[in-house]
Amino acid sequence: MRIAIFHNYLDNIGGAEVVTLTLSRQFDADVYTTNIDEEKIIKMGFVDVLPRIKSIGKIPTKAPFRHQMSLWKFRRLNLGKQYDFYIISGDWAMSGAVNNKPNLWYVHSPLNELWQWKDYIKNTVLKKYQRPIFDVWVLINRILTKKYSKEVDIWVCNSKNTQGRIRKFYNQDAVIINPPIDTSKYYADKEADDYWLSVNRLTAAKRVEMQIEAFRNMPNKKLIIVGSYEKGAKQFEEYKEKTKSILDNSNVKIIHWATDVELKKLYAECKGFITTSMDEDFGMSVVEAMAAGKPVIAPNEGGYKESILNEENGILINDISHKKITEAVKAIEDNLIKNPNKYSLACQNRAKKFDVEVFIDKIKKEINDYQDKIIFEEATLTSQVELELN
């Protein structure tokens, strides 16, 4: 079966992009996108996928032009019968469902800029004079994406959290298939280094400043933040500068990019993992940390409630704050002093439930079930026609 995958842009590699590249590798599928950063794709361990990636044209790097042009380009894309099936794995590429069938939309976040984060972006990120324009942009794109969403054949999403948003905003029922983690590639260094780790895109919703403040109150402990950002994108650039401006404690270090090898080494050698992301759709980084046998500190909200078993794999914090992060760090370190292996096996076993093989098997089942359904419907229709003719 020839499969094509649509992803809005591949010039910054985060969790959603890793899912797309993993799908391409597992299905030997071509990827259609806009902007491509080949160097980052290679450094994230997907050099074998690179020849399959095709650009349908470059787009601006700044929002909202970036999102709008992606939506427009995929709306115009029509690959006809070149492929047997299409997987949409980048949310602003969802308009590709109109001309390319049969299709499956793997929803990472159902266009959160238009729905879940609309008020947050308007009141926190934008200046007052920009807000009326933003309201009009949101209204137009809500209408467009609702219209395009009717062309989606199979709805699949990454978590219960995202499933609820799809039901609320698009009135559709989606099957949950959690994102894939290649757990065999992660490992734990028995001689763990004396630092905690955090891996995020640098946006305001990640609340990285909360982590910095927590470790300001723990000067004897170290934190390494891997904070990627999209160059040229205003909200990323501004938040990057904000974190830089408050970074006055020498025990916190921010790295803006790490290769796949470097990142796995950081996971392997850290004491534990911290995330503060607001109402995260799923959160692949916490599963990566658990695959390396490391306990996780996270907000008790969003997708984290689905992946982390409180007290068994780490600590989920209600109403997270820098003070509560400090308390959680100390609690986990106290547990590790008493039993250095307290979390490792439980974390690794939990991570295996989100392995690549589990993910691919479930995606294949959705595709096969849909094709069987179409074959059955066509056979039924043919039988009815024959009966009427006879």
N, C-alpha and C positions, 0 to 999 in steps of 0.2 A: 504493500500500500504506500503510495506517495503522499507525504504529508508536508504541508507548509505551515510555518508558525509566524504570526504577526506580533511584533513588539514595537512600541512607539519610538524609542530611541535607545541606543546602546553605547552612549558616550560616558556613562557613569554606572559602575557595576555595583548594584546592591542585591538584596534578596530576590526581588522580582526578576532581575536580569539573570541571576544564577538559575532560577527555575526555567526560564526560556532556553538558556544554553544547555541545561541538562536535558530538557525535552528534545532539543535538536540532536544531541549526542545519542540518546536512547532510541530515537525513532529514525535516525539518519535523515532528519528533516531539514529542509531549507528554511532560513529565517529571513523575513522581509522586515526592514526597519528603515529609519531615516539616518540620523547621525551615528557614526561608528567610531569608537576609540580602539583601534586594533591592539595597541600596546597593553591597555588594561585588560582586554579579553585574554591575551596571551598570558599575562602575569597572574590572572585568576585561574589559570590551569585549563583553558579551553582552546588551545592552539589548534586542536583537531577539528573544532567546530568552525573556525574562522573561514575556510573556503566556502562554507555553505551560507554565509551571511551576505545578503544583498541589500543595498540601499535603494530606496525609491525616491531619493532626493533629500538634500540637506534642508534643515529647518532652523529657525532662530533658537538661541539658547535661553532667551529670557521669557518668563511667563508674563502674560497668558498666551503670547504669540506662539510659543513652543507647543503648548497643548492644542491650540486652535489649528495650527498648520498640520500637526500630526493627525488630528481628527479628519481634516479636509483631505489630506493625501490618501489615507486609508479608505475614505469614502469613495474616492475615484478609482481605487485599485480594483482591477477585475482580471483575475488570472484564468478565468474560464475553466476549461477541463484539464488544465496542466497537472492538477493534483486531485487525489481521491478524497482528501479531507483537510480541513483547515482548523488550526488551534490558535485562538487569540489569547496571548499571554502578556499583553501590555494593555492596560485599561484604556488609554487614549487612542488605541488602535481598534477599539471595538466597532467602529463604523465599517471596518472591513467585512463585517458579517453580511452587509447588504448585498454585495455582488459575489461573494465567495462561499459556496455551500457544497456539501454539508459542513457545519462548523460547531466548535465548542469554545465557549468563552471561559477561560480559567481566570476567575476574578480575584485579584489581589486586594484591591480596594475599589468599591464601586464609584469611581470618580469622586473621591472625597472632597475635592476642591469645590464641587457643585452642591454637596449635601452635608456630610458629617462635619467638615471643617469650614463651611461657608462663613458662619458668624465669627469663628475664631480668626480666620484670615482677614475678614473685613475689619474687625475691631482691633486686632493686634498687629497685623503686618502692614496694612495699607494706611496711607495718609487720608485725611478727611476728604480732600478733593477727588480722590480716586474711588471712593466708595460708591457713589451713584453709578459710575461707569461699570464697576464690578458687578453691581446688582443686575444691570442690563445684560452683561456677559453671561452671568449665571442663569438668568431666565431663558435666554436664547438657547444655551447649551443643554439645559434641562429638557427643553422641548425636543431638541435634535436627538439627544442620546436616548430619550424615551422612545422616540420613533425608531431609531436604529436598533434598539434592544429587542424589538419585536421580530427582528430577523435572526436572532440567536436561536440555534437549534438545541443545544445542550448547555445548561447552566451548571458550572462547577465552581466552587470557591474554596478558599484556604482555611476557613474556620467558622465556628458557630457565630462569632462576632460579625464577620462579613456576611454570613448567611442572613442574619437578622436585618442588616442594612439593605441587602438586595430585596428582601421581602417588603421592607418599609418604603424604599424609594422607587423600586421598579416593579413591585407586585409580582415577583417571580420566585419560584422555589428552586433553590440550588442544592446540589449534592455536595457534601463536604469531603474534600480530599486534601489533607494537610500537605504543605510543601515538602519537597525532598531534601534530605541531608545525606550525603555519602558518608555514613558513619565510619566506614572502614578506613577513611583517610585521616581521622582524628585520633590523637593519642595523648596520653598523660605522661609528663616527665616526673619521675619519682622524686627528683630533687627540685620541687617547685620553687620558683623565685619568689621574692618578697614583694609582690605587687598584685593589685586587683586590675581587672580589665573591663573596658567598655567599648562596644563597637556600634556606631550609629552613623546615619546621615546627619549632617549638621543642619537641622531645621528646628524652629522654636518648639514644635510639638515633642521633640525628643527630650527637652528639659535638661540639657547637659549641664547648665549652670548649677542645678541642684546637686549634681555629683561633685562638681568643683567645690561648692560650699561645704559639703559633707567632709571632704578630705582636708579642707582648710582647718576643720576642727580636730583632725587626726594627723598632725604634722609628722608623726613617727611612722605613718603608713603611706604606701605609694599607690598611685592610680595612673594607668596608661589608657588614654582615650584614642581609639582609632576613629577619627571623624571625617568621613568623606563628604565632599560637597561638589555641586555642579558649577564649574567656572562660568562666569557670565550671568548666572541666574541670581537675580537681586536678593531674593530671600535667603539663599544659601550664603552669598557673599556677606550680607549684613549680619547674619547669625554667626558666621565664622569670626568676623571682627568683634562681635559682642563677647564671644567666649574668650577671645584673645585678650580683650580689655580687662576682663575680671580674673585672668589667670596670673595671680600674683603669688601663688604658693608653689614653692619649688618641688613639692612632692607629687605634683600632677603634671603629666606630659601629654601633649596632643600630637598625634601623628595623623597627617591628612591622607595618607595612602599607604597601604601595605599589600604586598603581593600575596598570592595564595599560600606560598611556602612560609612567608613571614607571619601571616595571620595564624596559621595552624601552630606555629612555634609559640606565638603569644598565648594562644589558648592552652597549649600543653604546659607552659611554665608558670601560668598565673595561679594565685591562691583561689580566686573565685571571680565571678562575673557580675557586673552591675548594669542594669538598664532602667531608665526612667521614662521611657516613651509613653505618651498619653494615649490611652485607649487603642493600643496597637492592634492592627488587623490580625496578625498572627505572631510574628516575631521570630524569624529563623535563627537569629544570632544566639538566642538562649538555648536552642536545641544543639547548635554547634558547640557551645560551651559544655553542655551536658554530655555530648559525644566524647569530649575530652576528659570527662569525669569530674567536671568542676561544678560546685554549687552556685546557684543563681539567686541574686536579689532583684526583685522586680515589683512593679505596682500590681496590686490585686485587681486588675481590670483588663478588659479586652482579651486578646488571644492568649495572653500569659496564663490566664486561668485554665486554659485547655492543655497547655504543654507542661506546666510546672505543678508538681504535687507538693503542696506546702509542707515544710519541715522535713520532707523526704529528699527532695532535690535542691532545697534552698529555702528562701523565705519570701512569701508574697506579703506586701505591705499595703494595708488599708490607708487611704489618704496620705500617700507618700510625701515625705518632706526630707530635708537634708538631715534633720535630727534623727528621724526614724531610720535613715540609711546608715548613719553612724552606729546606732544601736544594733542593727542587723549585722553589720560588718563585725562588730565585737562579739556578737552571739555566735556567728559561724566560726570565727577564729578560736573562740573558747572551745567549741565542739571539736575542731580539728586538733587542738592541743591534746584533748582527752583521747581522741581516736582519729589519727591522720587519714584513715580510709572510710570514715563515716559516710561520705556522700558518693564516693567514686563509682562503686558498682551500681547503686540505685540510679545515678545519673545516666550512666552508659546504657543500662537496660531500658530506661525511659526513652532515650534518644533513638534506640533501634526501632521503636514504633513509628518513627517518621523517616525511615530509610528510603533511599531511591527506589529499591525494588518494590517496596510496598506501594509507593506513589505511582510508578509506571504500570503496575498490574491493575490498579484501580482506574487509571485513565484509559487503559486498553479495554477494560470491561465496559466503561461508559460508551466508548466508540463502537464496540462490537454489538452491544445491546441496542444502540440506536440503529445501526445498519440492519440488524435482524428485524427490528420493528418496521423499517421502511420496506424491506423485502416482503414481510408478511402483509403489510398494507397493500403493496402493489399486487401481490398474488391474489388477495381477497378481491381487489377491484377488478382484476382480470377475470376472475371466476364469475363475478356478478354480471359483467358485460357479456360473457359467453352464455350465461343463463338467459339473459334478456334477448340475445340474438336467436337462441334456440326456441 
